[in-house]
Amino acid sequence: MSTERSAERPAVVDRVNVALIAEAVEAIGKLQERTGLKKVDLVNRALLIYEFVDAELRAGNQVVLRDPEGRDQLVKIFL
């Protein structure tokens, strides 16, 4: 493997086989269409985001979305 390739992607440290529910399969397909990313990259990103949101909620913070007009909307996430 070239150094260029190893700089692009972190080394694999664990492999997991996962059975996805139908909604997750549909979501990953939509994300692949929109982003052009591979399934493995989408799953890795999703887990990193989930861990971040979980840590923030447990710290007492809230998740808020702001629309283009500047209106905020509190996002309820049940973990």
Secondary structure as the mmCIF struct_conf table of DSSP 4:
data_model
#
loop_
_struct_conf.conf_type_id
_struct_conf.id
_struct_conf.beg_label_comp_id
_struct_conf.beg_label_asym_id
_struct_conf.beg_label_seq_id
_struct_conf.end_label_comp_id
_struct_conf.end_label_asym_id
_struct_conf.end_label_seq_id
HELX_RH_AL_P HELX_RH_AL_P1 THR A 3 GLU A 8
BEND BEND1 ARG A 9 ARG A 9
HELX_LH_PP_P HELX_LH_PP_P1 PRO A 10 VAL A 12
HELX_LH_PP_P HELX_LH_PP_P2 ALA A 19 ILE A 21
HELX_RH_AL_P HELX_RH_AL_P2 ALA A 22 THR A 35
HELX_RH_AL_P HELX_RH_AL_P3 LYS A 39 ARG A 58
TURN_TY1_P TURN_TY1_P1 ALA A 59 GLY A 60
STRN STRN1 VAL A 63 ARG A 66
TURN_TY1_P TURN_TY1_P2 PRO A 68 GLU A 69
BEND BEND2 GLY A 70 GLY A 70
STRN STRN2 ASP A 72 VAL A 75
HELX_LH_PP_P HELX_LH_PP_P3 LYS A 76 LYS A 76
#
